[in-house]
Amino acid sequence: MRRYLGALVTVIVGAAVVVVVLVTLSSAARIPKLFAAPANGNFNLDGANLKHVTMTLQTFPFNPYEDAGWVQKTYPNGMDNGISVPQPGDNQDWVTYWPTTTFQLPAHSVVTIRIENYDSATPLLNDFYAKPQGTFGNTIKVDGKTENQIDPQTASHTFTIHSIPSSSQDWLYVSVPVTGVADNAKTDSFGMPDAPVVTEFTFVTKGPGHYIWQCIDPCGAGFDGFGGPMSTKGYMSGTIDVV
C-alpha cells in the first residue's frame, strides 16, 4: 500500500512541477498583437500579377524604452510603420525584434521585409546562415548593396522562416542574415546607435499555412547564447500565418 501511495505522490508532484514550468514559461513569453502586412500595390512575377506587401521591423540590443527619449523622438505618434509601439514590459535588457513578432501575410503574394538593426555583431556558430536562402535570387540588400552572403563574423541576427514538413500546407523556408552595427558606430549615452544597418529582402508566399520564424544567431544568454530572449517567444522568435 505504501508503495502505491508513494507512486501516487510522485505522479502528483511531477504533475505539479510540469504545471509550474508551463505557467512560468507562459508568464515569461511576450505575445504581441497580430499584424497583417499591408498591400503596397502589385508585383509582376513571370507574367503573373501578384499582390505585393511590405513590412518594416527593427532589432534592438535592449528594449528601446530604456532610452525613452529616443523612443519619443523616433516614434512621436506612437506608431512604428503602421504598428502601435509596444509598451514597456519585463526583461527590458533583452535583445528583441520590434514592434511585433506575430505576422499575417497573404497567400500567393510577393513579400518585402525591411529590418532596421540597431544591435552589434554576434558571430554565427554555423556559416550556413550567412547566406540568404529562399529570397529573390537568394540575395539581400544591406544598406542598399546587393549581397549573396555576409561575413559570419559581422552577423547580428537572422530572420529564418520554417515549419515542419506537412502535407496540409505548402513548404516555406526563408532565411536571411542580419548584419550588425559596427563596434565603432556612434551611439547615444544609452548605447543606441545613431543609425541602423538596414537589411531588405523579398520572397513569395505559396498557399495558406502556419509557420515559425526565429533568430538562429546566438544573441541571447546562457546555453551558448541560445537562452533568455532566444528561448522565449515574442523576443527573437514568432509566428507567420499565410492566409
C-alpha positions, 0 to 999 in steps of 0.5 A: 500500500505504501508503495502505491501511495508513494507512486501516487505522490510522485505522479502528483508532484511531477504533475505539479512541477510540469504545471509550474514550468508551463505557467512560468514559461507562459508568464515569461513569453511576450505575445504581441498583437497580430499584424497583417502586412499591408498591400503596397500595390502589385508585383509582376512575377513571370507574367503573373500579377501578384499582390505585393506587401511590405513590412518594416521591423527593427532589432534592438540590443535592449528594449528601446524604452530604456532610452525613452527619449529616443523612443519619443523622438523616433516614434512621436505618434506612437506608431512604428510603420503602421504598428502601435509601439509596444509598451514597456514590459519585463526583461527590458535588457533583452535583445528583441525584434520590434514592434511585433513578432506575430505576422499575417501575410497573404497567400500567393503574394510577393513579400518585402521585409525591411529590418532596421538593426540597431544591435552589434555583431554576434558571430554565427556558430554555423556559416550556413546562415550567412547566406540568404536562402529562399529570397529573390535570387537568394540575395539581400540588400544591406544598406542598399548593396546587393549581397549573396552572403555576409561575413559570419563574423559581422552577423547580428541576427537572422530572420529564418522562416520554417515549419515542419514538413506537412502535407496540409500546407505548402513548404516555406523556408526563408532565411536571411542574415542580419548584419550588425552595427559596427563596434565603432558606430556612434551611439547615444549615452544609452548605447543606441546607435545613431543609425541602423544597418538596414537589411531588405529582402523579398520572397513569395508566399505559396498557399495558406499555412502556419509557420515559425520564424526565429533568430538562429544567431546566438544573441541571447544568454546562457546555453551558448547564447541560445537562452533568455530572449532566444528561448522565449517567444515574442523576443527573437522568435514568432509566428507567420500565418499565410492566409 
